[in-house]
Amino acid sequence: MRIQFVAESFLPLMNGVTNSILRVADHYAATGHDLSIIAPKQRGAQKFWKASNGRKIRIRHVSSIPLAGYTSVRIATTNVAQLKRRILDFDPDVIHLASPAVLGRTAGIAAHKLDIPTVAVYQTDVPGYTAKYGMALLEHTAWQVLRDLHNRADLTLAPSTATLKQLDDHGFQRLNLWRRGVDFSNFSPDLANPKLRAKLTGDDPDQRIVIYIGRLAPEKQVEDLKIIHDMPNVKLIVVGDGPEKSTLRKLMPNAYFPGFKSGKELGELLATADLFIHPGELETFCQTIQEAMASGLPAIAPRAGGPVDLITPGHTGWLYTPGDLNQLRDYAYDLLFDDTKRAYFGHAAQDSVRKRSWPVLAEQLMGYYHQAIEHRSYRGSDSATKGHSITSEF
């Protein structure tokens, strides 16, 4: 199959959108499919991306401008006519819109005009972000724009049951559930490093390590971790980068901020820690929770969005009431200073994600591509244009 990815963000910027594309594209490159990627142009971007089997995948960049206040994020400024030419140059069987917003909307219109099937993958709670960035008045408009964008696609994939319901409630059509996979070569308890642990804890056996991984931005609510930072005998590690970094370092001076990490270096940090906490309430999935679980860590998160699917309270971690930071602290204490319980939760967490490899999830996605192609063939019938179903068993 010829698959055209349209990415709202891509390398060298690494985030959940980029990671998902890289993982499924790597599998498709290894299994004989033809691939192309369209993404906003940015400094340091390469013309090709090399898959693990050595195949070079062409990246077609389009003009862009930096997002105000977050310059590492680029906003595409291309138009429909330009995108039509780029799409026709590759002549895909299906177009994968990754977290579509500005570029995705333009690509969706171009695909509709070209009568090419599209699968839109919903990954970012843009309407929810408006309040976090002081633009709450735009929430209704954001929902309207996203609904129109996604309903033009042949299929929209949501990463969690909470997001699926949210989209359904806002009038999104043709919905299905598609979660994310785990790279088990990079995330495993086997990567735990005793020397690294001794360095992080000052070689104090009574110290426990809490780790957070993600962007250091308002929507992640990393400041809520201050209640953990102040706990005795706890070392907090905050992995990532973003516009809030300097503010957070002042707020939590005893925390360790190693910056952005990836691959085995990130996996080593996770496997060496004792507990993973993600305080963000706007996560459509929360891939880092899944990676922490694969590393043998129990996880704590708010009872909101994607984490509700990932964490089984009292078994693989805890879900606290959003905003109740005292409950967060109590749950953290419960696991940090009960070694037997923490070990049990950690083993259960690892078991819960064992079947979620990226090749398995990529093959499920391939099934959705075929479903979109079939829908495009029968788009005139009522049954092919409305409703949603949940088919994922992972």
C-alpha positions in Angstrom: 0.0 0.0 0.0 1.1 3.6 -0.7 0.7 5.6 2.5 1.0 9.3 2.8 1.6 10.6 6.3 0.7 14.3 7.0 2.2 15.3 10.3 1.3 18.4 12.2 4.8 18.1 13.7 7.8 15.9 12.9 11.5 15.5 13.3 13.6 17.0 14.7 10.8 17.8 17.1 10.1 14.7 19.1 6.7 14.3 20.7 3.8 11.8 20.8 2.8 12.6 17.2 6.3 12.2 15.8 6.9 9.0 17.8 3.7 7.3 16.6 4.5 8.0 13.0 8.1 6.8 13.4 7.0 3.5 15.0 4.3 2.6 12.5 6.3 3.8 9.5 9.2 1.7 10.6 7.0 -1.4 10.6 5.4 -0.5 7.3 8.9 0.1 5.7 9.9 -3.4 6.9 6.8 -5.0 5.5 7.1 -3.6 2.0 4.7 -0.6 1.9 5.6 2.6 0.1 5.7 5.7 2.4 5.9 9.5 2.2 5.8 12.1 4.9 4.5 15.7 4.6 5.5 18.0 7.5 6.1 21.7 8.4 9.6 22.9 7.5 11.8 23.7 10.4 15.5 24.2 11.2 17.5 21.0 11.2 14.8 19.1 9.3 16.2 16.4 6.9 14.9 15.5 3.5 14.8 11.7 4.3 14.2 9.6 7.4 16.0 6.2 7.5 13.9 3.2 8.8 15.6 0.5 10.9 15.9 -1.7 7.8 17.9 1.0 6.0 15.0 2.2 3.7 15.0 6.0 3.1 11.6 7.6 3.4 11.1 10.9 1.7 10.0 13.9 3.8 8.3 16.7 1.8 8.4 19.9 3.8 6.0 22.7 3.5 6.4 26.4 4.5 5.7 27.2 8.1 6.0 29.9 10.9 6.8 29.4 14.6 4.0 29.2 17.1 4.0 32.3 19.3 5.4 31.5 22.7 6.5 28.0 21.7 8.9 28.5 18.9 9.9 24.8 18.6 6.4 24.2 17.2 5.8 25.2 13.6 2.5 26.1 12.0 2.2 25.2 8.3 1.3 28.1 5.9 0.9 26.0 2.7 -2.4 26.1 0.7 -4.7 23.5 -0.8 -3.3 23.8 -4.3 0.3 23.3 -3.1 -0.6 20.3 -1.1 -2.6 18.7 -3.9 0.5 18.8 -6.1 2.6 17.2 -3.3 0.0 14.5 -2.7 -0.4 13.8 -6.5 3.4 13.5 -6.8 3.3 10.5 -4.5 -0.1 9.2 -5.6 -1.1 7.5 -2.3 -3.8 4.9 -1.7 -4.6 6.4 1.7 -3.6 9.6 3.6 -2.9 9.4 7.4 -3.6 12.7 9.1 -1.5 12.7 12.3 -3.1 14.9 15.0 -4.6 17.2 12.3 -5.0 20.9 13.0 -3.7 23.6 10.6 -1.7 21.4 8.1 -4.1 18.5 8.6 -7.2 20.7 7.8 -5.5 21.8 4.5 -4.5 18.3 3.6 -8.0 17.0 4.4 -9.5 19.5 2.0 -6.9 18.6 -0.7 -7.6 14.8 -0.2 -11.3 15.4 -0.5 -10.9 17.2 -3.8 -8.6 14.4 -5.0 -11.0 11.7 -3.8 -8.3 10.0 -1.7 -9.3 8.1 1.4 -8.2 9.7 4.7 -7.7 8.4 8.3 -7.5 11.2 10.9 -5.8 10.3 14.1 -6.9 12.4 17.0 -4.0 12.9 19.5 -4.2 16.4 21.0 -6.9 18.0 23.1 -6.6 21.3 21.4 -9.9 22.7 22.8 -8.7 21.8 26.3 -5.4 23.6 25.7 -7.2 26.9 25.0 -8.0 27.4 28.7 -4.5 26.4 29.8 -3.1 29.1 27.5 -5.6 31.8 28.5 -7.8 31.5 25.4 -10.9 29.8 26.9 -13.2 31.9 24.6 -11.8 29.9 21.7 -12.8 26.5 23.0 -16.2 26.4 21.1 -14.5 27.5 17.9 -11.8 24.9 18.3 -14.4 22.1 18.7 -16.2 23.4 15.6 -13.0 23.5 13.5 -11.9 20.0 14.6 -15.3 18.5 14.1 -15.5 19.8 10.5 -12.0 18.6 9.8 -12.5 15.1 11.2 -15.9 14.6 9.7 -14.4 15.2 6.3 -12.2 12.2 6.9 -13.3 8.7 6.1 -12.4 7.5 9.6 -11.3 9.2 12.9 -9.2 7.2 15.4 -9.3 8.1 19.1 -6.6 6.8 21.5 -8.8 6.1 24.5 -12.4 5.4 25.5 -12.7 8.8 27.3 -11.6 10.6 24.1 -13.9 8.5 22.0 -16.9 9.5 24.1 -15.8 13.1 24.2 -15.6 13.2 20.4 -18.9 11.4 20.0 -20.5 13.9 22.4 -19.2 16.8 20.1 -20.7 15.3 16.9 -17.6 13.6 15.4 -18.6 10.7 13.1 -17.1 7.4 12.0 -15.1 6.9 15.2 -12.9 3.9 16.2 -10.4 3.2 18.9 -6.7 2.9 18.2 -4.3 2.9 21.1 -0.5 3.1 21.0 2.3 0.6 21.1 5.4 0.2 23.2 9.0 -0.3 22.1 10.0 -3.1 24.5 13.6 -2.9 23.4 13.8 0.5 25.1 11.4 0.1 28.0 12.1 -2.9 30.3 12.9 -3.5 34.0 16.1 -5.0 32.7 17.5 -1.5 32.0 17.6 -0.6 35.7 21.0 0.8 36.5 22.3 0.5 40.1 25.1 3.0 39.5 22.7 5.6 38.2 20.4 5.0 41.1 23.3 5.5 43.6 24.1 8.8 41.8 20.5 10.0 41.8 19.9 9.2 45.5 23.3 10.1 46.9 23.7 6.3 47.5 21.0 6.6 50.2 19.1 3.3 50.4 16.2 5.1 52.1 15.6 7.4 49.2 12.8 6.7 46.7 12.7 8.0 43.1 9.6 9.5 41.5 9.8 10.3 37.8 7.8 12.4 35.4 8.3 12.4 31.6 6.7 14.9 29.2 6.7 18.5 27.9 7.3 21.2 30.5 4.2 23.2 29.4 1.1 24.5 31.1 -1.2 21.7 29.9 0.9 19.1 31.7 0.4 20.7 35.1 3.9 19.7 36.2 3.7 22.3 39.0 1.4 19.9 40.8 4.4 17.7 41.5 5.6 20.2 44.1 3.6 18.3 46.6 5.8 15.2 45.8 9.0 17.3 45.7 8.4 18.3 49.3 8.1 14.7 50.6 10.9 13.5 52.8 13.2 10.7 51.4 11.9 11.3 47.9 14.0 12.4 44.9 11.9 13.8 42.0 13.1 13.6 38.5 11.5 15.8 35.9 12.4 14.6 32.4 11.6 16.8 29.4 11.9 20.3 28.0 9.5 23.2 27.3 8.5 26.8 28.0 7.9 26.2 31.8 11.3 24.7 32.5 12.9 27.7 34.3 9.7 28.4 36.3 9.5 24.7 37.4 13.2 24.6 38.4 12.6 27.6 40.7 9.4 26.0 42.1 11.1 22.7 42.8 14.8 23.4 43.4 15.6 20.0 44.8 14.3 18.1 41.8 16.6 16.8 39.1 15.9 18.2 35.6 18.0 16.2 33.1 16.3 17.7 30.0 14.9 15.8 27.0 15.8 12.1 26.9 14.8 9.4 24.5 15.6 5.8 23.6 17.6 3.6 26.0 18.7 6.6 28.0 15.1 7.3 28.8 14.3 3.7 29.4 17.2 3.5 31.9 15.9 6.4 33.9 12.4 4.9 34.0 13.6 1.4 35.0 15.8 2.9 37.7 13.0 4.8 39.3 10.3 3.6 41.8 7.1 5.3 40.7 5.8 7.3 37.7 3.5 10.2 38.1 1.8 12.2 35.3 -0.4 15.1 36.7 -1.8 16.3 33.4 -5.6 16.2 33.1 -5.8 16.7 29.3 -4.1 13.5 28.1 -5.9 11.8 25.2 -3.7 8.7 25.8 -0.5 9.4 27.8 2.1 7.2 26.1 4.7 7.8 28.9 2.4 6.0 31.4 2.5 3.0 29.1 6.3 3.2 28.8 6.7 3.4 32.5 4.5 0.3 33.0 6.6 -1.6 30.5 9.6 -0.6 32.6 8.0 -2.2 35.6 6.8 0.9 37.4 3.3 1.5 38.9 1.8 4.8 37.8 -0.3 7.5 39.3 -2.4 10.0 37.3 -5.7 12.0 37.5 -8.9 10.2 36.9 -9.3 11.9 33.5 -8.8 11.1 29.8 -6.4 8.4 28.6 -4.9 7.3 31.9 -8.3 5.9 33.0 -7.8 3.2 30.3 -4.2 2.5 31.3 -4.2 2.4 35.1 -6.2 -0.1 37.1 -6.6 1.4 40.6 -5.3 -0.9 43.3 -3.6 -3.2 40.8 -1.2 -1.2 38.5 -1.3 2.2 40.2 -3.8 4.8 41.4 -6.1 7.4 39.8 -6.7 10.5 42.0 -9.5 13.0 41.8 -8.4 15.8 39.5 -7.2 18.7 41.6 -7.0 16.7 44.8 -3.2 17.0 45.4 -3.5 15.6 48.9 -4.9 12.4 47.5 -2.0 12.4 45.0 0.5 12.7 47.9 -1.3 9.9 49.9 -1.3 7.5 46.9 2.4 8.3 46.3 3.3 7.6 49.9 1.3 4.3 49.8 3.4 3.0 47.0 6.8 4.6 47.7 7.2 3.2 51.2 5.6 -0.2 50.9 8.2 -2.2 48.9 6.0 -5.3 48.6 3.0 -3.5 47.3 5.1 -1.4 44.9 6.7 -4.6 43.5 3.3 -6.2 43.1 1.9 -3.2 41.3 5.0 -2.9 39.1 4.8 -6.5 37.9 1.0 -6.1 37.2 1.7 -2.9 35.3 4.3 -4.6 33.1 1.9 -7.6 32.5 -0.9 -5.2 31.4 1.1 -3.8 28.4 2.9 -7.0 27.2 0.7 -7.4 24.1 0.9 -3.8 23.0 3.9 -4.0 20.7 4.1 -1.4 17.8 4.0 -4.1 15.1 0.6 -5.3 16.5 -0.8 -1.8 16.7 0.6 -1.0 13.2 -1.2 -4.0 11.7 -4.5 -2.9 13.4 -4.0 0.5 11.9 -3.5 -1.1 8.5 -6.9 -2.6 8.9 -8.3 0.9 9.5 -6.7 2.1 6.3 -8.5 -0.7 4.4 -11.7 0.3 6.2 -11.3 3.9 5.1 -10.7 2.9 1.5 -13.8 0.8 1.6 -15.8 3.7 3.1 -14.6 6.0 0.3 -15.9 3.4 -2.2 -19.4 3.4 -0.6 -19.5 7.0 0.8 -22.9 7.7 -0.8 -24.8 5.3 1.6 -26.1 6.5 5.0 -24.6 3.5 6.8 -21.2 4.4 5.6 -21.2 8.0 6.8 -22.5 7.9 10.4 -21.8 6.2 13.7 -18.8 4.6 15.4 -17.6 1.3 16.7 -14.9 0.1 19.1 -12.9 -2.7 17.7 -9.6 -2.6 19.7 -9.0 -5.4 22.2 -5.8 -3.9 23.6 
